[in-house]
Amino acid sequence: EKAPSVCEDESEYKYKRKKSASKKEVLALLNELPPQIREHYLNLLKLEKELWKKKD
C-alpha cells in the first residue's frame, strides 16, 4: 500500500502564480522555517552566489 502523500493529486502543488514572490513574501516564508533550516538555506544561497561569480 502506498503512503497517502504519494497518492495525493500533484496538481494541488503546482505553482500557479505568474509573477515572482516579493522580498517581503520570501522573508515571511524564511521566518516561518526552523532556525537550522533557514541557516542552511541561506548558506546554500551564498554558495550559489559564489559559484555564479566564479563562472563569470
Residue frames as qw, qx, qy, qz and C-alpha x, y, z in Angstrom:
[[0.000, 0.889, 0.458, 0.000, 0.00, 0.00, 0.00],
 [0.413, 0.465, -0.019, 0.782, 1.32, 3.43, -0.94],
 [0.235, -0.358, -0.439, 0.790, 1.74, 6.22, 1.57],
 [0.192, 0.818, 0.510, -0.182, -1.05, 8.86, 1.41],
 [0.063, -0.789, 0.181, 0.583, 1.37, 11.62, 0.40],
 [0.232, -0.196, 0.768, 0.564, 2.40, 9.63, -2.67],
 [0.196, 0.471, 0.841, 0.181, -1.22, 9.07, -3.71],
 [0.077, 0.731, 0.309, -0.603, -2.25, 12.72, -3.42],
 [0.540, 0.752, 0.315, 0.211, -3.11, 14.68, -6.54],
 [0.583, -0.147, 0.065, 0.796, 0.02, 16.58, -7.60],
 [0.163, 0.659, 0.371, 0.634, -1.99, 19.38, -9.23],
 [0.402, -0.882, -0.244, -0.024, -2.51, 21.00, -5.83],
 [0.645, -0.521, 0.113, 0.548, 1.26, 21.53, -5.54],
 [0.538, 0.443, 0.320, 0.642, 1.73, 23.26, -8.88],
 [0.220, -0.418, -0.129, 0.872, 2.84, 26.85, -8.70],
 [0.295, 0.704, 0.620, 0.182, 0.02, 28.91, -10.20],
 [0.110, -0.871, -0.060, 0.476, 1.42, 32.40, -9.62],
 [0.682, 0.647, 0.151, 0.305, 2.65, 34.19, -12.74],
 [0.157, 0.859, -0.293, 0.391, 4.85, 36.80, -11.07],
 [0.593, 0.128, -0.644, 0.465, 7.75, 36.11, -8.74],
 [0.535, -0.690, -0.452, 0.183, 7.40, 36.46, -4.98],
 [0.032, 0.905, -0.136, 0.403, 8.30, 39.78, -3.40],
 [0.328, 0.386, -0.661, 0.554, 11.13, 40.18, -0.90],
 [0.458, -0.317, 0.391, -0.733, 8.54, 40.61, 1.85],
 [0.924, -0.019, -0.095, -0.370, 6.88, 37.28, 0.96],
 [0.752, 0.304, -0.533, 0.241, 10.22, 35.45, 0.82],
 [0.074, 0.401, -0.606, 0.683, 11.31, 36.86, 4.18],
 [0.685, -0.244, 0.228, -0.647, 7.98, 35.88, 5.73],
 [0.949, 0.092, -0.268, -0.141, 8.42, 32.31, 4.48],
 [0.549, 0.385, -0.588, 0.452, 12.02, 32.15, 5.72],
 [0.212, -0.416, 0.497, -0.732, 10.99, 33.39, 9.15],
 [0.853, -0.167, 0.049, -0.493, 8.48, 30.54, 9.43],
 [0.823, 0.246, -0.503, 0.092, 11.21, 27.92, 8.95],
 [0.801, -0.554, -0.058, 0.222, 13.08, 26.35, 11.86],
 [0.138, -0.913, 0.310, 0.226, 16.35, 28.24, 12.52],
 [0.537, -0.350, 0.684, 0.349, 18.66, 25.42, 11.37],
 [0.574, 0.480, 0.609, 0.262, 16.80, 25.04, 8.06],
 [0.182, 0.976, 0.104, -0.056, 16.75, 28.81, 7.50],
 [0.312, -0.770, 0.471, 0.298, 20.51, 28.96, 8.13],
 [0.610, -0.019, 0.717, 0.337, 21.13, 26.03, 5.78],
 [0.474, 0.740, 0.457, 0.136, 19.05, 27.69, 3.04],
 [0.031, 0.984, -0.115, -0.131, 20.93, 30.98, 3.41],
 [0.479, -0.525, 0.615, 0.342, 24.26, 29.12, 3.25],
 [0.616, 0.309, 0.662, 0.296, 23.15, 27.47, 0.02],
 [0.311, 0.922, 0.230, 0.026, 22.25, 30.87, -1.43],
 [0.216, -0.869, 0.367, 0.250, 25.71, 32.21, -0.53],
 [0.581, -0.205, 0.707, 0.348, 27.39, 29.22, -2.17],
 [0.546, 0.610, 0.542, 0.190, 25.29, 29.67, -5.29],
 [0.112, 0.988, -0.010, -0.110, 26.25, 33.35, -5.45],
 [0.380, -0.664, 0.561, 0.316, 29.95, 32.44, -5.18],
 [0.622, 0.124, 0.712, 0.302, 29.60, 29.85, -7.95],
 [0.431, 0.823, 0.359, 0.092, 27.95, 32.37, -10.26],
 [0.087, -0.939, 0.253, 0.215, 30.77, 34.87, -9.58],
 [0.504, -0.400, 0.687, 0.339, 33.39, 32.23, -10.47],
 [0.613, 0.433, 0.634, 0.188, 31.51, 31.34, -13.64],
 [0.298, 0.945, 0.133, -0.010, 31.58, 34.94, -14.91]]
